[in-house]
Amino acid sequence: MRYRSDSIGVEERKRSGFTLVELLVVLLILAALMLIALPLYFRAVYEGRVRGCQAQIKVINTATQAFHARNQTWPEIVEDMCRPTAPSWVIAPPLEDVPRCPFGTPYELVAILQDGTVNAAPTAGNPQVGVTVSTAEHFEGSWITATRHRE
């Protein structure tokens, strides 16, 4: 009895893999899907960072109000709200840690005066009535701004 070492026929052996055209079609389809999906992904990431930054700003604004209620003075920098003004068993600080912007830029506090001006020196007739976060360097809604923040 003879054993046949070649169990695959000649026609079947020629068709055992993919052709170059089939591989190029698959790569073309994948490239088209990436061209559709990647901009949507990067836009979603950017919008998530903007929303995270907006949420941090709301937290900082609330913490400044709590700081003012406890100390009868406005904080000058964000780090002031992370330091306890009394022993930790008496009064906890408004913020536990210094908030970090998702874009990597530090938050800066600016004074709000009674007449509505921002980041000006208070006077006797125009006292300081609040503090807010300067958002000029955080987000303007453009992709160029997002790439600038990463540098």
Helices and strands as residue ranges (DSSP letters): H 10-14, H 20-71, G 78-82, E 109-113, E 128-133, H 143-150
